[in-house]
Amino acid sequence: MKERKILENIDLLAEKIKCDYEKISEDSEITEVAERYFELLKEGKKQGFIPVFVEVKDYFNEEFPDFEEYERARDEILENYKKIDCNQWFKERRQEYIENEYLDEEYEFSDDSDYLDYFKNFNEDKTFYLNSIFDEETGKIRKNVGLFKIPADKAYEIPGWFLFGGFNECPLPEEIIAISKYWYEKYDARIAAITDSEIEFYLEKFPETQEEAEKLAVEQFLVSEDLVFQIYDELEELSKGLYKSRNWYFWWD
């Protein structure tokens, strides 16, 4: 009975946005799930879809509109993001952070030797890891996860398909898409997973220098303050996490 309810929940969302999906078992290994994502990434380029992991929580089925209203809202978002200037958005957001004392106007990263040595001596191979669909408490894939096949050709438009954004301090859906496009063009960053409060990216490229990682850390902090306030604690730690990383994780409380 429990498994049937999960499938019904995912079925309902898939029907609302008119796309196919594959159910992901809670007992799947994270490496197995990642491999399937990459297989569908290749298939999607030929068949005209983009794979994305979705954790289907109550929000999607209780607050999602019916198809006609959904389609109208989605199409409006997918048109409006084209009007957004990302550089201007970052500039205005930075000013908001300065006024709210979230960020110093002339912020300078640490010159502590341990911090600098991290970049000089780094030799790790950071693998692709799906934080947003993995439950650390159980050590398993979260419940209600499907690998959706979105009938689109632009990975950065995925938030629009789920009307994602505009809650709490999260940027508006069209802003999220514009920022995702900016990062896609710079790092080939693709949205690989989405929940009701999280987005995770897979990167074909990544920051190769300390300076790149620090600039990106500030950008990501401007997009999600919780990255520093609740996850990394400091911009320096966020920049270390981003250096040569294959995935980016965002969460809005």
N, C-alpha and C positions, 0 to 999 in steps of 0.2 A: 504493500500500500504506500509506504513512504517513497519508494523509488518511482512509482507511477505519478505521485504528486509532483516530484521534481521534474519529471519529463513534461508534465502538463504545464508547469510554470515556464519552462524554456520554450516549449511549443507555442505558448501563448505570445511570448515576446517575438519569436521568429515570425509568427503569423502577422503580428502588428506591423513589423517593418518589412515583411514580404521577402524573407531570405531563408536559405537552407542553413543547417548547422549540424555538427557532430557532437553528441554528448560525451563529456570527459568524465571518466570514472574517478571517484575519490581515491581508488586504490592504484591509480596510474603513477608511475615514476615520473618525476619532474623532467628527467632527460628524455623519456619516451614521449611526453607531451610536447616538449620543445622540438623534437625531431619531426613530429607530425605537423607542427606549425610550419617548419621550413619546407616540408613536402608540399603543403597547400600553398605556400608562398609562391613556389615554382608553378604549380598547377594554375593558380589564380591569374598569373601573368598571361597564360595561354587562353584561359576560359573566361576571363573578365570578372574576377571577383577578388576581394581582399580578405584574408583570414584575420580574425581578431577574437581573442578569448573574451568571454563575457560572463561575469558572475551575475546571475539573474536573481536579484533581491526583490523584496516586495514592492519597492519603488517602481520598478519597471512595469509591473502588472497592475498596481493600484493607482498610479498617478499618470501613466502613459495615456495619451489621448487615443481615440479611435483612429482608423487609418486615414480618413479624409483630413481630419484636423492635424494629425501627425505629419502627413505628407506636405500640407501647407506650411507648417512650422519648420519642418526640415528644409524645404526648398527655399524658404525665406532666409534661414541661417546660411545655407550654402551660397546664396547670392550676396548677403550682407558682408561676409568676411572679406570679400574682394575689395571692399572700400577702406579696409583698415590698414594704416601705416604702422608697421611693427616698431620701427625706430621711434616714432612719436609716442606710441603706446608705452614702450619701456621708459622713455624720458618722463612722461607724465606719472607713471607708476612710481618711478624712483623718487620724484618730488613728493608724492604722497607719503612714501616711506620715511623720507627725511623729516617731513612735517610731523609725522606720528612718532618720530624718534626710533624707528625700526632700523634705520641705517644712517651712519654719519655721512655728512655731505662730502667729505674728503676721505672716505674709508680707504685704508691701506692694509693689505694683507700682511700677516706676520712675517718677520724676518728671523724668527727662531730657527736655530740650526736643525732641530728635529723635523720641523715642517719642511724646510728646504731640502733636507736629505731624502725625504720621502720621494720626491720627484727625481732627484739625482740617482738614487739607488734602486728605483722601481724596476722589478723584473718579473712581476706576476702576469699570469694569463687570466684575465677576468672573463669568465664564461657568461653566457646568456642565462639569466635566472629570473623566474617569474614570481616576484614577490606578491603581486596583486591577486594571484589565484591559489597561493599556497598558504596553508594554515600552519603556523609555527607550533601551535599548541598540540595539534594532533599529528603533525608530521606528514599530513596528507594534502591532496588537492582539496580545495574548498568545495562545499556542496553547491549544487545548482550552477555548475560551470559548463558552458557550451563553447565550441569553436565555430563561430559564425562565419559564413561566407557572404560578405557584403558585396552586392552587385555594383561596385564602384571602381574607378581607376585611379583614385588619388587617396593614398593612405592617410594623409593629413586631414581629410574631410570626415574621417570616422566619427569624431565627436558630434557632428551634425546629425548623423544617422541615429544617435541615441539621445539627442537634445541635451547633451552634457554641458553643464556650466551654469553660471549665474546664481549659485547657491552660496550662502555665507561669503567668504572672501575669494571664492573661485571666480576667475574671469568669465565673462559671458561666452556662450557657445561659439559665436562668430570670432571672438577674440582668441579663444583656445585654438580654433582652426587656423587663424592667421599666424599665430605664434608657431604652431606645429608645421605650417608650410615653411616658415622662415628657417626652422631647424632641419626640416627635410632637405631644403636646398643646400644647407651648410654641412650637415652630417649624414644625410640620407637616413634620418631618424624616422622610423615607422611605428605607428601606434599598434602594439601587439596585444594589449589587454586593456579592458575597461570595466569598471564596476560602477556603483552609484556614487562613489566618492574618490575613485582612484583611476589613474591612467598610467600605463607603462609603455615605454618605447624600446624598440630594438634598433640598434645602430649598425649600419654598414661601415661607417667611419666613426672616429671618436677624437676627442681632444688629444693632441700629441705633445703639447707643451704645458708647462705650469701656467703660463700667461693665458693660454686658451681656456684651461680648466677654471681659472679664477674668474675670467670674464663670464664664462658660462654659469658658474656658481651664482654670480650676482643676478644674471638673467633669470635663472630658475627660482631663486629666492623671491624675485619680484613677481613671479607667476604663482608661487605657493609659499607663503610665509611659514607654513608648518614644517617645511623641509628643514629650516633652521631652528625654529622655536620648539619643535616637538620631536624631531628625528636626529639631526646632526649636531645640534647645539651651537655650532659655529660655522661661519662661511668657510674657514680653512678646512674643516672636516668634510664639508660638502664638496669642495674643490678636489680634495684627495679622492673622494668617492667617485667623482666624475672622470678623473684622469684615466684615459685608456679603457673606459668602461663600455661594455657592450649593451647595457640597458640603463634606462633612467626610470625612476619611480617617483610618482607624484601622488600626494594625498592631501585632501582638504578636509579638515575636521568638521 
